[in-house]
Amino acid sequence: MKDTSEGLSRLYHFRLNEADGQVWDEKIARSGMKISPFMRLAVVHNETVVIGDASNKKKRRTRTKANSNPDIQKNNFLLAALSRNMNQIAHRLNSDNLMGLVTPASYAAVLDELHSISARIKAQM
């Protein structure tokens, strides 16, 4: 995630006490990310991702729970399962298309339907 993405024009400032600042500094350092993309991921997308300790080159991924609401957790689980299934369908469709096992019309129809489903999911988020 680059800090130079287009559209990043709004600037926010806030203060932390020393103890909270230390915790944030440690999390940001362990993530291996710069502060702006880390904060966007943590605040805008409501999750914090830390990939081990960047200083020790550890690559073990850990994820902190940003929201322990059971309904949100269930929805996230279902969304992840749906996304995996759609990815499997798309992968199989592309493989079968390359081998000539599906007609161009069938390929286009299924691909359009997958895009439609994806757009409807994104619209609800």
VMD Tcl script that draws the C-alpha trace (Angstrom):
set ca {
  {0.00 0.00 0.00}
  {1.70 3.20 -1.17}
  {1.39 6.53 0.58}
  {1.38 8.41 -2.74}
  {-2.01 7.13 -3.90}
  {-4.22 9.63 -5.69}
  {-6.92 11.27 -3.66}
  {-5.10 11.35 -0.32}
  {-5.80 15.00 0.40}
  {-7.35 15.06 3.89}
  {-5.03 15.34 6.86}
  {-5.96 14.39 10.43}
  {-4.08 15.05 13.66}
  {-4.59 13.63 17.12}
  {-2.66 13.26 20.36}
  {-1.86 10.23 22.49}
  {-0.40 9.90 25.95}
  {3.10 8.45 26.15}
  {1.99 4.90 26.99}
  {-0.54 4.72 24.13}
  {2.00 6.29 21.78}
  {4.49 3.54 22.64}
  {1.90 0.85 21.89}
  {1.06 2.44 18.51}
  {4.73 2.92 17.61}
  {5.45 -0.74 18.38}
  {2.49 -2.01 16.34}
  {3.39 0.18 13.38}
  {7.05 -0.90 13.55}
  {6.10 -4.60 13.75}
  {3.76 -4.26 10.78}
  {6.56 -3.13 8.49}
  {4.24 -0.43 7.11}
  {4.46 3.33 7.10}
  {2.18 5.13 9.52}
  {-0.36 6.48 6.98}
  {-1.22 3.17 5.27}
  {-1.22 1.44 8.67}
  {-3.68 3.97 10.09}
  {-5.92 3.81 7.01}
  {-6.06 0.03 7.31}
  {-6.67 0.14 11.06}
  {-9.25 2.94 11.13}
  {-10.98 2.99 7.75}
  {-11.12 -0.77 7.28}
  {-11.47 -1.48 11.02}
  {-8.64 -4.00 11.22}
  {-5.01 -4.12 12.18}
  {-2.63 -6.47 10.44}
  {0.81 -7.13 11.88}
  {3.21 -9.35 9.98}
  {5.66 -10.56 12.58}
  {8.49 -8.19 13.45}
  {9.87 -6.37 10.40}
  {13.16 -5.71 12.20}
  {13.76 -9.46 12.71}
  {12.38 -10.42 9.26}
  {9.72 -12.63 10.82}
  {6.81 -13.15 8.44}
  {4.23 -14.71 10.76}
  {0.93 -12.95 10.20}
  {-1.26 -12.10 13.15}
  {-4.53 -10.23 13.12}
  {-6.02 -8.39 16.05}
  {-9.77 -8.47 16.48}
  {-10.99 -4.94 15.91}
  {-14.60 -5.80 16.63}
  {-15.76 -8.65 18.82}
  {-19.44 -8.20 17.92}
  {-20.65 -11.76 17.12}
  {-22.91 -10.58 14.29}
  {-20.06 -8.76 12.57}
  {-17.76 -11.75 13.06}
  {-20.38 -14.07 11.53}
  {-20.89 -11.70 8.58}
  {-17.14 -11.48 8.04}
  {-16.88 -15.28 8.09}
  {-19.72 -15.65 5.58}
  {-18.27 -12.95 3.33}
  {-14.88 -14.67 3.36}
  {-16.48 -18.02 2.50}
  {-18.46 -16.43 -0.33}
  {-15.33 -14.74 -1.66}
  {-13.39 -18.03 -1.63}
  {-16.21 -19.79 -3.49}
  {-16.43 -17.05 -6.11}
  {-12.65 -17.18 -6.57}
  {-12.79 -20.96 -7.07}
  {-15.55 -20.56 -9.67}
  {-13.59 -17.84 -11.50}
  {-10.41 -19.93 -11.45}
  {-12.19 -23.00 -12.82}
  {-13.99 -20.90 -15.43}
  {-10.71 -19.41 -16.65}
  {-9.00 -22.81 -16.73}
  {-11.87 -24.40 -18.64}
  {-11.96 -21.46 -21.04}
  {-8.23 -21.81 -21.79}
  {-8.73 -25.52 -22.50}
  {-11.70 -24.78 -24.78}
  {-14.22 -26.59 -22.57}
  {-16.71 -23.69 -22.41}
  {-18.19 -21.61 -25.18}
  {-17.25 -17.94 -25.36}
  {-20.89 -17.05 -24.66}
  {-20.99 -19.22 -21.52}
  {-17.66 -17.83 -20.37}
  {-18.88 -14.23 -20.78}
  {-22.22 -14.95 -19.09}
  {-20.69 -16.55 -15.99}
  {-18.00 -13.89 -15.76}
  {-20.64 -11.14 -16.00}
  {-22.66 -12.83 -13.25}
  {-19.60 -13.04 -10.97}
  {-18.91 -9.33 -11.56}
  {-22.57 -8.56 -10.83}
  {-22.50 -10.50 -7.55}
  {-19.27 -8.77 -6.56}
  {-20.72 -5.34 -7.32}
  {-23.85 -6.07 -5.26}
  {-21.74 -7.19 -2.30}
  {-19.55 -4.09 -2.49}
  {-22.63 -1.86 -2.70}
  {-23.86 -3.27 0.62}
  {-20.60 -2.61 2.44}
}
mol new
graphics top color blue
foreach p $ca { graphics top sphere $p radius 0.5 }
foreach p [lrange $ca 0 end-1] q [lrange $ca 1 end] { graphics top cylinder $p $q radius 0.2 }
display resetview
